[in-house]
Amino acid sequence: MTHPSLVIRGAEVRTLNAGVPRAQAVAIRGDRIVAIGDDHEVKDWIGKGTSVIDAEGATVLPGFHDAHIHPLIGALNALRCDLTSGESVEDYQRLVADYAERVPQGWILGGGWALDRFPDATRLCGLLDKVTGDRPAFLVEYSQHFAWVNSAALVRAGITRSTPDPPRGRIVRDADGEPTGRLDETAMELVRSLVPPPTKNELKNALLVVQPRLFAAGITRWHDAVVGYDPHDLPMLDAYLDAAFEGALRATVSLALRWDRNRGLEQINDLVKARDTARVHPLVRVGTVKIFQDGVCESRTAALSSPYLARRPGAEPDHGISMLAPDALAEAVTRLDANGFQVHVHAIGDRAITEALDAIEAAREVNGSRDARHQIAHVTLLRSADIARFGRLGVIVNAQPRWAHRAPTGDDPLVVLVGEERARWQYLFRSLQEAGAPMAVGSDWPVTTFDPFEIVHVGVNRAEPGEMAPPLDQAQHLGLDEMLWHYCYGSAFANFAENDVGTIEVGKVADLVLLDRDLHAVPASDIAEVSVRATVVRGEVVHRAGC
């Protein structure tokens, strides 16, 4: 017998496999699990050359599978002008000034700022001008749905008070009609189109920076929720493929190609070509197309069935933005479905969610039922009438549980925007699960942390770690085992990988995570304090704490 290359023993193995739910030890040969059992059973497998890890009673789980993350975008911003640590306008100005001194020429690029840090958001560009001078600056907000630019960037783009808002976008203006320096949704492209795009090597470097961080968090696979395939877009697909062929990419990844809302159905041929290109390497799966159907509530661009309560100065009440007209969305989804693509729709507002469900249902009526595993990401404000449709249509809820908590201080901004009644429609995970909706879990990093234990904590507690405020509708919480199931198996299923990973079973790929304690012995209030001791990807230990 060829002995295993690795054995983990003395563990609380939670297999997520109902047939053998718990064990003490796991044996791995090459990239596969070859034995699961108690310590005595697996002891006989240990031979010369077998590495042995004593878990000392800590939990072993299937590796976490992040079903919606933007690792290259997040890492690229972190390598540029990173504002994520800022807590105030003054912090942002200091961070920008430090970056401008370190990188003394060219555009000032980066992001990670938050709009709620600005007590007065009417003249953002003036605040940036003070620390950038005549160098143009383009800084993306943490949600990736709007940008902060300075006067030099506005001048280069020719944006003035007379510049009309682009379709599906907004140049935010003050009471006098002057641009404030904030650009929402497609209005960002007025400046972004002038910015030198990152090179493939820059993106590969970003991947090499973020990959060990993901492994350290226990994330063994991920779905990059939007990559560019066009030479004029970010060359992310090429960066992933190059890293895979060079041996630098160690995880198996799935990628969603961006649907260009400025083009029509003719782009499907390009999407098919990009999918065929990616099939040349087994670690890179491309079979998904990402469609943005709306924006976010903070900028009043999430698409609602009833108007926002809060109005912009001098503006009529609005319902947000549907990025594609419902008929155009249905036609796009139907054609993509006919070409064998999985569709991944960003939908936050209740109207956008309904439009996405309508489009998926229309595709089924035209093309017939198949194992498409279409998914809708975020599903923030959900009308009760649409809950059952997820289960009936088999549409996967790509959930971000880290968002399912009350605002930490002061008035809840969502209540201000939509009112108390609609704010109760937030993140109805329990109702969706009971309706039979498949569910996957993603972080949406860099929007919020990719730490699985913070995400699980909020999914279970419906409150921030350490938060003393009442939970956000505790009746909609998920239990610990339910969260783990959706995070590991559900996300694997969403990415057509459940036969390889998602549970710990003999014959499956050895993507595992060893924690620093017994997770099920931890009080629910302390879940976020759990950390990773070791991570195994395809049978190889890729992370050990302290090493």
C-alpha positions as CSV (number, residue, x, y, z in Angstrom):
1,M,0.0,0.0,0.0
2,T,1.2,3.5,-0.8
3,H,1.0,5.4,2.4
4,P,-0.8,8.7,2.7
5,S,1.2,11.9,2.3
6,L,-0.7,13.6,5.1
7,V,-2.8,12.6,8.1
8,I,-4.6,14.9,10.4
9,R,-5.6,13.2,13.6
10,G,-7.0,14.0,17.1
11,A,-9.6,16.3,15.4
12,E,-13.2,17.1,15.6
13,V,-13.8,16.4,11.9
14,R,-17.1,17.9,10.7
15,T,-17.5,16.3,7.3
16,L,-20.9,17.9,6.4
17,N,-21.6,14.5,5.0
18,A,-24.8,13.1,6.5
19,G,-23.6,9.5,6.1
20,V,-20.5,10.0,8.3
21,P,-21.0,13.4,9.9
22,R,-18.1,13.3,12.4
23,A,-14.7,11.6,12.6
24,Q,-11.4,12.1,14.4
25,A,-8.9,11.7,11.5
26,V,-8.4,12.2,7.8
27,A,-5.8,10.6,5.6
28,I,-4.7,12.2,2.3
29,R,-2.7,10.8,-0.6
30,G,-1.7,13.2,-3.3
31,D,-4.6,15.5,-3.8
32,R,-7.4,13.2,-2.6
33,I,-8.9,12.0,0.7
34,V,-8.3,8.3,1.1
35,A,-9.6,7.6,4.6
36,I,-11.8,9.0,7.3
37,G,-12.4,7.5,10.6
38,D,-11.3,7.5,14.3
39,D,-7.6,7.8,15.3
40,H,-7.1,4.1,15.6
41,E,-8.5,3.3,12.2
42,V,-6.4,5.9,10.4
43,K,-3.2,5.1,12.5
44,D,-2.7,2.0,10.4
45,W,-2.4,4.2,7.3
46,I,0.6,6.1,8.6
47,G,3.9,5.1,7.1
48,K,7.3,6.3,6.3
49,G,7.1,9.7,4.7
50,T,3.6,10.5,6.0
51,S,3.3,14.0,7.6
52,V,1.1,14.0,10.6
53,I,-0.7,16.9,12.2
54,D,-2.2,16.5,15.6
55,A,-5.3,18.7,15.8
56,E,-5.4,18.5,19.6
57,G,-9.2,18.5,19.5
58,A,-9.7,21.3,17.1
59,T,-12.2,21.3,14.3
60,V,-11.4,20.2,10.7
61,L,-13.9,21.4,8.0
62,P,-14.1,21.3,4.3
63,G,-12.3,24.4,3.0
64,F,-14.4,27.5,2.8
65,H,-15.5,28.3,-0.8
66,D,-16.1,32.0,-1.3
67,A,-18.9,32.2,-3.8
68,H,-18.6,36.0,-4.5
69,I,-15.3,37.9,-4.1
70,H,-13.2,40.4,-6.1
71,P,-9.7,39.4,-5.1
72,L,-7.8,41.1,-7.9
73,I,-9.7,44.3,-7.6
74,G,-9.3,44.3,-3.8
75,A,-5.6,43.5,-3.9
76,L,-4.9,46.0,-6.7
77,N,-6.5,48.8,-4.6
78,A,-4.4,47.7,-1.6
79,L,-1.3,48.0,-3.7
80,R,-2.2,51.5,-4.8
81,C,-3.7,54.3,-2.7
82,D,-5.5,52.2,0.0
83,L,-8.1,54.1,2.0
84,T,-9.7,51.2,3.8
85,S,-8.1,52.0,7.1
86,G,-9.4,55.6,7.1
87,E,-12.0,56.6,9.7
88,S,-12.5,60.2,8.7
89,V,-12.0,62.8,6.0
90,E,-8.7,63.8,7.6
91,D,-7.5,60.2,7.5
92,Y,-8.4,59.9,3.8
93,Q,-6.5,63.2,3.1
94,R,-3.5,61.9,5.0
95,L,-3.5,58.6,3.2
96,V,-3.8,60.2,-0.2
97,A,-1.0,62.7,0.6
98,D,1.3,59.9,1.8
99,Y,0.6,58.0,-1.5
100,A,1.2,61.0,-3.6
101,E,4.6,61.5,-1.9
102,R,5.5,57.8,-2.4
103,V,4.3,57.8,-6.1
104,P,5.1,61.3,-7.3
105,Q,3.9,61.1,-10.9
106,G,0.8,60.1,-12.8
107,W,-2.7,59.4,-11.7
108,I,-3.5,58.8,-8.1
109,L,-5.5,55.6,-8.1
110,G,-7.0,53.3,-5.5
111,G,-10.0,53.2,-3.3
112,G,-11.7,51.8,-0.2
113,W,-13.3,55.0,1.2
114,A,-16.8,55.2,2.7
115,L,-19.3,57.9,2.0
116,D,-20.6,58.0,5.6
117,R,-17.2,59.3,6.7
118,F,-18.0,62.6,5.1
119,P,-20.2,65.0,7.2
120,D,-20.6,67.2,4.1
121,A,-20.5,65.4,0.8
122,T,-21.3,68.5,-1.4
123,R,-17.7,69.3,-2.4
124,L,-15.7,66.2,-2.3
125,C,-13.4,67.2,-5.1
126,G,-12.2,70.3,-3.1
127,L,-11.2,68.0,-0.2
128,L,-9.2,65.9,-2.6
129,D,-7.7,68.9,-4.4
130,K,-6.0,70.0,-1.2
131,V,-3.7,67.0,-1.1
132,T,-3.4,66.1,-4.9
133,G,-2.7,69.5,-6.5
134,D,-3.0,69.3,-10.3
135,R,-2.5,65.5,-10.4
136,P,-5.8,63.7,-11.4
137,A,-7.2,61.3,-8.9
138,F,-9.7,58.5,-9.2
139,L,-10.6,56.7,-6.0
140,V,-13.3,54.0,-6.0
141,E,-15.7,53.8,-2.9
142,Y,-15.6,50.5,-1.0
143,S,-18.8,49.2,-2.7
144,Q,-17.3,49.7,-6.1
145,H,-20.4,51.6,-7.3
146,F,-19.2,55.2,-7.1
147,A,-15.9,57.1,-7.2
148,W,-14.3,60.2,-5.7
149,V,-12.5,62.4,-8.2
150,N,-10.7,65.7,-7.9
151,S,-11.0,68.8,-10.0
152,A,-8.1,67.8,-12.3
153,A,-9.9,64.6,-13.2
154,L,-13.1,66.5,-13.8
155,V,-11.3,68.8,-16.1
156,R,-9.6,66.0,-18.0
157,A,-12.9,64.3,-18.5
158,G,-14.6,67.5,-19.5
159,I,-17.2,67.2,-16.8
160,T,-19.0,70.5,-16.0
161,R,-22.3,71.6,-14.7
162,S,-23.7,71.3,-18.3
163,T,-22.5,67.7,-18.7
164,P,-25.6,65.4,-18.8
165,D,-25.8,62.3,-16.7
166,P,-24.9,59.2,-18.8
167,P,-27.5,56.5,-19.1
168,R,-27.7,54.4,-15.9
169,G,-25.3,56.7,-14.1
170,R,-25.2,60.0,-12.1
171,I,-22.9,62.9,-11.8
172,V,-23.7,64.0,-8.3
173,R,-24.1,67.8,-8.1
174,D,-24.6,70.4,-5.4
175,A,-27.5,72.7,-5.0
176,D,-26.0,75.0,-7.6
177,G,-25.7,72.2,-10.1
178,E,-21.9,72.0,-9.9
179,P,-20.3,68.5,-9.9
180,T,-19.3,67.5,-6.4
181,G,-16.6,65.1,-7.3
182,R,-18.7,62.0,-6.8
183,L,-19.6,59.8,-9.8
184,D,-22.2,57.1,-9.5
185,E,-22.4,53.9,-11.5
186,T,-21.8,54.4,-15.3
187,A,-20.7,58.0,-14.6
188,M,-17.5,56.6,-13.3
189,E,-16.6,55.6,-16.8
190,L,-16.3,59.2,-17.8
191,V,-13.1,59.3,-15.9
192,R,-12.1,55.7,-15.7
193,S,-11.9,55.5,-19.5
194,L,-9.0,58.0,-19.2
195,V,-7.1,56.1,-16.5
196,P,-4.2,53.8,-17.7
197,P,-5.5,50.3,-17.2
198,P,-3.5,47.9,-15.0
199,T,-1.2,45.6,-16.9
200,K,-1.5,41.8,-16.8
201,N,1.7,41.7,-14.7
202,E,0.2,44.1,-12.2
203,L,-2.8,41.9,-11.9
204,K,-0.7,38.7,-11.5
205,N,1.2,40.5,-8.7
206,A,-2.1,41.3,-7.1
207,L,-3.1,37.7,-7.3
208,L,0.1,36.6,-5.7
209,V,-0.4,39.1,-2.9
210,V,-4.0,38.1,-2.1
211,Q,-3.8,34.3,-2.5
212,P,-1.8,33.6,0.7
213,R,-4.1,35.9,2.6
214,L,-7.1,33.9,1.4
215,F,-5.4,30.6,2.4
216,A,-4.6,32.0,5.8
217,A,-8.4,32.7,6.2
218,G,-9.3,29.1,5.3
219,I,-10.6,29.9,1.8
220,T,-9.5,27.1,-0.5
221,R,-11.5,28.0,-3.6
222,W,-13.2,31.1,-4.8
223,H,-15.5,32.6,-7.5
224,D,-14.1,35.9,-8.8
225,A,-17.4,37.6,-9.4
226,V,-16.4,39.8,-12.3
227,V,-13.4,39.6,-14.7
228,G,-12.9,41.5,-17.9
229,Y,-12.3,39.7,-21.1
230,D,-12.0,42.6,-23.5
231,P,-8.6,44.1,-24.2
232,H,-10.0,47.5,-23.2
233,D,-11.2,46.1,-19.9
234,L,-9.1,44.7,-17.0
235,P,-7.1,41.7,-18.4
236,M,-8.0,39.6,-15.4
237,L,-8.7,36.3,-17.3
238,D,-5.2,36.4,-18.9
239,A,-3.6,37.1,-15.5
240,Y,-5.4,34.0,-13.9
241,L,-4.4,31.8,-16.9
242,D,-0.8,32.9,-16.9
243,A,-0.5,32.4,-13.1
244,A,-2.0,28.9,-13.5
245,F,0.4,27.9,-16.3
246,E,3.3,29.2,-14.3
247,G,2.3,27.2,-11.2
248,A,1.7,30.4,-9.2
249,L,-2.1,29.8,-8.9
250,R,-2.6,27.0,-6.4
251,A,-6.3,27.1,-5.9
252,T,-9.1,26.1,-8.3
253,V,-11.1,29.2,-9.2
254,S,-14.2,30.0,-11.1
255,L,-14.6,33.3,-12.9
256,A,-17.6,35.3,-14.0
257,L,-17.2,37.2,-17.3
258,R,-18.6,40.8,-17.3
259,W,-21.7,41.5,-19.3
260,D,-21.0,44.9,-21.0
261,R,-24.2,46.9,-20.5
262,N,-23.1,49.3,-23.3
263,R,-23.2,46.5,-25.8
264,G,-25.9,44.1,-27.0
265,L,-26.3,40.5,-27.8
266,E,-23.4,40.6,-30.2
267,Q,-21.0,40.3,-27.3
268,I,-22.1,36.7,-26.7
269,N,-19.7,35.5,-29.4
270,D,-16.9,37.2,-27.5
271,L,-18.0,35.6,-24.2
272,V,-18.0,32.1,-25.8
273,K,-14.5,32.7,-27.2
274,A,-13.3,33.7,-23.7
275,R,-14.9,30.6,-22.2
276,D,-13.2,28.4,-24.7
277,T,-9.8,30.1,-24.0
278,A,-10.1,29.3,-20.3
279,R,-10.8,25.6,-20.8
280,V,-7.1,25.1,-21.5
281,H,-6.3,24.9,-17.7
282,P,-8.1,22.7,-15.1
283,L,-7.6,25.2,-12.3
284,V,-9.5,28.0,-14.1
285,R,-13.2,27.5,-14.8
286,V,-15.1,30.1,-16.9
287,G,-18.7,29.3,-17.5
288,T,-20.5,32.2,-15.8
289,V,-21.6,35.7,-17.0
290,K,-22.1,38.5,-14.5
291,I,-24.8,41.0,-15.1
292,F,-25.3,44.1,-13.0
293,Q,-29.0,44.8,-12.9
294,D,-28.9,47.7,-10.4
295,G,-26.6,49.6,-8.1
296,V,-26.6,50.1,-4.3
297,C,-29.0,51.7,-1.8
298,E,-26.4,54.2,-0.5
299,S,-26.3,56.0,-3.8
300,R,-30.0,55.4,-4.5
301,T,-29.1,53.3,-7.5
302,A,-30.5,50.0,-6.2
303,A,-33.7,49.5,-8.2
304,L,-36.9,49.7,-6.0
305,S,-40.5,49.1,-6.8
306,S,-41.5,52.2,-4.7
307,P,-39.4,55.3,-4.6
308,Y,-36.7,56.2,-2.1
309,L,-37.9,58.4,0.8
310,A,-34.8,60.5,0.8
311,R,-34.4,62.9,-2.1
312,R,-31.3,64.4,-3.6
313,P,-31.4,68.3,-3.4
314,G,-33.8,69.6,-6.0
315,A,-34.6,66.1,-7.4
316,E,-37.8,64.3,-7.9
317,P,-38.3,61.0,-5.9
318,D,-36.6,58.2,-7.8
319,H,-36.8,54.4,-7.9
320,G,-33.1,53.7,-8.5
321,I,-31.7,52.3,-11.8
322,S,-32.3,49.1,-13.7
323,M,-29.1,48.7,-15.7
324,L,-30.9,46.7,-18.3
325,A,-34.5,47.2,-19.3
326,P,-36.5,44.1,-18.2
327,D,-37.1,42.9,-21.8
328,A,-33.4,43.4,-22.6
329,L,-32.4,41.5,-19.4
330,A,-34.7,38.6,-20.3
331,E,-33.4,38.4,-23.8
332,A,-29.8,38.5,-22.6
333,V,-30.4,35.8,-20.0
334,T,-32.3,33.6,-22.5
335,R,-29.5,33.8,-25.1
336,L,-26.8,33.2,-22.5
337,D,-28.7,30.2,-21.1
338,A,-29.1,28.8,-24.6
339,N,-25.4,29.0,-25.0
340,G,-24.8,27.0,-21.9
341,F,-23.7,29.9,-19.6
342,Q,-24.6,30.2,-15.9
343,V,-25.9,33.7,-15.2
344,H,-24.9,35.6,-12.0
345,V,-27.0,38.7,-11.5
346,H,-26.2,41.5,-9.1
347,A,-29.6,42.6,-7.7
348,I,-29.9,44.5,-4.4
349,G,-33.3,46.3,-4.7
350,D,-36.6,44.5,-4.8
351,R,-37.4,45.6,-8.3
352,A,-34.1,44.3,-9.6
353,I,-34.6,41.0,-7.9
354,T,-38.0,40.6,-9.5
355,E,-36.6,41.5,-12.9
356,A,-33.8,39.0,-12.5
357,L,-36.2,36.2,-11.5
358,D,-38.5,37.1,-14.4
359,A,-35.6,36.9,-16.8
360,I,-34.5,33.5,-15.5
361,E,-38.1,32.2,-15.7
362,A,-38.4,33.6,-19.3
363,A,-35.2,31.7,-20.2
364,R,-36.6,28.5,-18.9
365,E,-39.8,28.9,-20.8
366,V,-37.9,29.4,-24.0
367,N,-35.0,27.0,-23.6
368,G,-36.5,24.4,-21.3
369,S,-35.2,23.3,-17.9
370,R,-31.6,22.3,-17.4
371,D,-29.0,22.2,-14.7
372,A,-28.1,25.9,-15.2
373,R,-27.6,26.9,-11.5
374,H,-28.3,30.6,-12.3
375,Q,-27.8,32.8,-9.2
376,I,-28.8,36.2,-7.9
377,A,-26.2,37.9,-5.7
378,H,-26.9,40.0,-2.7
379,V,-30.7,39.8,-2.6
380,T,-30.8,42.6,-0.1
381,L,-34.4,43.9,-0.1
382,L,-36.8,41.1,-1.0
383,R,-40.5,41.2,-1.3
384,S,-42.3,38.2,0.2
385,A,-44.0,37.4,-3.1
386,D,-40.6,36.5,-4.6
387,I,-39.3,34.3,-1.8
388,A,-41.0,31.1,-3.1
389,R,-39.8,31.8,-6.7
390,F,-36.2,31.1,-5.7
391,G,-37.1,27.6,-4.6
392,R,-39.5,26.9,-7.5
393,L,-37.0,28.0,-10.1
394,G,-33.9,26.6,-8.4
395,V,-32.2,30.0,-8.4
396,I,-29.3,30.1,-6.1
397,V,-29.2,32.9,-3.5
398,N,-25.6,34.1,-3.5
399,A,-25.7,35.6,0.0
400,Q,-23.4,38.0,1.8
401,P,-24.3,37.3,5.5
402,R,-21.7,39.8,6.8
403,W,-24.1,42.6,5.8
404,A,-27.0,41.3,7.8
405,H,-26.7,43.5,10.9
406,R,-27.9,46.8,12.2
407,A,-25.9,50.0,11.7
408,P,-23.4,50.2,14.6
409,T,-24.4,53.7,15.7
410,G,-27.1,56.3,15.1
411,D,-29.9,56.1,12.6
412,D,-29.9,53.1,10.2
413,P,-29.2,54.7,6.8
414,L,-31.4,52.2,5.1
415,V,-34.4,53.1,7.2
416,V,-33.7,56.7,6.2
417,L,-33.7,55.8,2.6
418,V,-36.6,53.3,2.3
419,G,-38.5,53.5,5.6
420,E,-39.1,51.0,8.5
421,E,-41.4,48.6,6.6
422,R,-39.1,48.0,3.6
423,A,-36.0,47.9,5.8
424,R,-37.6,44.7,7.4
425,W,-37.2,43.0,4.0
426,Q,-33.4,42.7,4.5
427,Y,-31.6,39.4,4.1
428,L,-34.4,37.0,4.6
429,F,-32.1,34.0,4.8
430,R,-34.3,31.8,7.0
431,S,-37.4,32.4,4.8
432,L,-35.5,31.7,1.6
433,Q,-34.0,28.5,3.1
434,E,-37.4,27.3,4.2
435,A,-38.7,28.0,0.7
436,G,-36.2,25.5,-0.7
437,A,-33.9,28.1,-2.2
438,P,-30.3,26.8,-2.8
439,M,-27.8,29.1,-1.1
440,A,-24.2,30.0,-1.4
441,V,-22.0,32.3,0.7
442,G,-19.7,35.0,-0.5
443,S,-17.8,37.9,1.1
444,D,-17.9,40.4,-1.7
445,W,-14.5,41.5,-0.6
446,P,-13.2,44.3,-0.8
447,V,-16.7,45.6,0.1
448,T,-16.4,43.8,3.4
449,T,-14.0,41.3,5.0
450,F,-13.3,37.9,3.6
451,D,-12.8,36.4,7.1
452,P,-15.2,33.4,7.2
453,F,-15.6,33.5,10.9
454,E,-16.8,37.1,10.9
455,I,-19.2,36.1,8.1
456,V,-20.4,33.1,10.0
457,H,-20.7,35.1,13.2
458,V,-23.0,37.7,11.6
459,G,-25.0,35.0,9.8
460,V,-25.7,33.2,13.1
461,N,-26.1,36.3,15.4
462,R,-27.4,38.9,12.9
463,A,-25.2,41.4,14.7
464,E,-21.6,42.7,14.4
465,P,-18.9,41.0,16.4
466,G,-18.9,42.6,19.9
467,E,-22.1,44.6,19.0
468,M,-24.4,45.3,21.9
469,A,-27.3,46.6,19.7
470,P,-30.3,44.3,19.1
471,P,-29.9,41.8,16.2
472,L,-31.3,42.5,12.8
473,D,-34.5,40.3,12.8
474,Q,-33.1,37.3,14.7
475,A,-35.9,35.2,13.2
476,Q,-34.0,35.3,9.9
477,H,-30.7,34.0,11.3
478,L,-29.1,30.7,10.3
479,G,-27.6,28.1,12.7
480,L,-23.9,27.3,12.8
481,D,-24.3,24.1,10.9
482,E,-26.5,25.7,8.3
483,M,-24.0,28.5,7.7
484,L,-21.2,26.0,7.3
485,W,-23.3,23.9,4.9
486,H,-24.1,26.9,2.6
487,Y,-20.5,28.2,2.9
488,C,-18.8,24.9,2.0
489,Y,-21.2,22.7,0.1
490,G,-23.6,25.4,-1.1
491,S,-20.9,27.4,-2.7
492,A,-19.3,24.4,-4.2
493,F,-22.7,23.5,-5.7
494,A,-23.1,27.0,-7.1
495,N,-19.8,26.5,-8.9
496,F,-20.5,23.0,-10.2
497,A,-17.8,21.6,-7.9
498,E,-19.8,19.6,-5.3
499,N,-18.5,16.3,-6.7
500,D,-15.0,17.4,-5.8
501,V,-15.3,19.5,-2.7
502,G,-17.8,20.9,-0.2
503,T,-17.8,17.8,2.1
504,I,-15.1,15.6,3.5
505,E,-15.5,12.2,1.8
506,V,-13.2,9.5,0.6
507,G,-12.3,10.2,-3.1
508,K,-12.9,13.9,-2.9
509,V,-10.3,16.6,-3.4
510,A,-8.4,17.3,-0.1
511,D,-9.4,21.0,0.4
512,L,-9.5,21.2,4.2
513,V,-9.1,23.7,7.0
514,L,-7.9,23.0,10.5
515,L,-9.1,25.6,13.1
516,D,-7.5,26.7,16.3
517,R,-10.2,25.2,18.5
518,D,-13.4,23.2,18.5
519,L,-15.8,25.5,16.7
520,H,-18.9,23.8,18.1
521,A,-17.7,24.4,21.7
522,V,-17.4,28.1,21.1
523,P,-20.3,30.4,22.3
524,A,-22.2,32.0,19.4
525,S,-21.0,35.4,20.6
526,D,-17.4,34.4,20.1
527,I,-17.5,32.8,16.7
528,A,-15.6,35.7,15.1
529,E,-12.6,35.0,17.4
530,V,-11.9,31.6,15.8
531,S,-8.9,31.5,13.5
532,V,-7.2,29.1,11.1
533,R,-4.3,26.9,12.2
534,A,-3.6,25.2,8.9
535,T,-5.1,25.1,5.4
536,V,-4.8,22.3,2.9
537,V,-5.4,22.8,-0.8
538,R,-5.4,19.8,-3.1
539,G,-3.6,17.8,-0.5
540,E,-0.8,20.4,0.1
541,V,-0.5,22.4,3.3
542,V,-0.5,26.0,1.9
543,H,-0.8,27.7,5.3
544,R,0.3,27.1,8.9
545,A,-0.3,29.7,11.5
546,G,2.9,31.4,12.7
547,C,4.9,30.1,9.7
